């Protein structure tokens, strides 16, 4: 199989996946366009790999945001406590949001 055709089929499959089609529907569409069966399995595997990579990148970003919020919340709590201010928003609000972002990011990294 010509690598140019293989990349064309992969590009078509990627656009079909972005439209929300399942892997079975993508296989059927590619088979209708003349893709050989041995290439279909390879393309579906590459699509799954791309999807996992995107999800992991999103997970790392969410973890970074979550950890940053936790650190900011901790620092604000320490500063507000030292100055006698109200620490409830910094302590509970930023900590809760930071934990949620961190857990969502960890779930994406793990592939759940």
N, C-alpha and C positions, 0 to 999 in steps of 0.2 A: 504494500500500500504506500502510496506517495505521502510523504510527511506533510505536504501542503494540504492534501485532502484531509488528512487526520486533524490538522489544526483547524481547518474549516468546519469539520464536524464538531470539534470541541467548542468552537466559537458559537455555533448554532445551538449546541446543547446548553451552553452557559446562558445564552439569551432565553432559551425555553425555561430554564430553571428560574431565572429572574422573573419570568411571567407567572411563576407559581405552579408549574407542572411537576408531577411526581416523577420519580426515576423510571417507572414503567411507561408512563406517557411519553417521556423523552425518548426512551428506547423505541417505542412505536413510531414516533415522528421521524427519528433518524433512519429506521428501517424503511419507512416509506420513501425517504429521500435517497435510498440506495446504499446505505452504509452496511458493510459486511458485518456478520455476527461477531467475529473475533474482535473487531474494532469497537463494537458496542460495549462490550464488557470493560475494555480499557478506558473508554470515554466516561462511562458511569463511575469507574473507580477514580478517575482524575477529578470528576465533579465532586465526589464525596470528599476527596482530599482538599480541594479548594474551599469547600464549605467549612470543613473543620478548621482550616487555617484562618479563614475570615472570623470564625467564631472565637478562636483563641486570641486573635489580635484584639477583638472587641473585649474579651475577658481581661486581657492585660491592661487595657485602657480603663475599664471599670475598676479594677483593683487599684490602679494608681490614683484614680479620683477618690475612691473610698479611703485609702490610706492617708491621702492628703487631707481629706475632711476630718478624719480621726485626729491627726496631728494638730490641725488648726483648732479643733474643738478642745483638745487637751490644753493647748497653749492659751486659748481664750479663757478657759475655766481657771487656769492658774492665775492669769493676769486679773480677771474679774474678782476672784476670791481674795487676792492680795489687796485690791483696792476697795473691797467692800461692796462690789456691784452684784447684780442678780446673775447667778450662774446657770439658771435653769435652761435657758435657750441654748447656750453653748454646750452645756454638759449633756443634756438629753436630746436636743434637736439635732445638733451636728453629729453626735455619736450615733444616733439611730440611723440617720441618712448615710453616714460613713460605713456602718456595719452592713446596711442593705446593699450598697454599691459593692463592697468588698465580697460579700457572699454571692452576689449575682456574677461578679467577675470570676470568682473561684469556680462556680458551677459551669460557666462557659469554658474556662480553661480545662476543666476535667472532662468536658464533653457531655454533661448531663442536660 
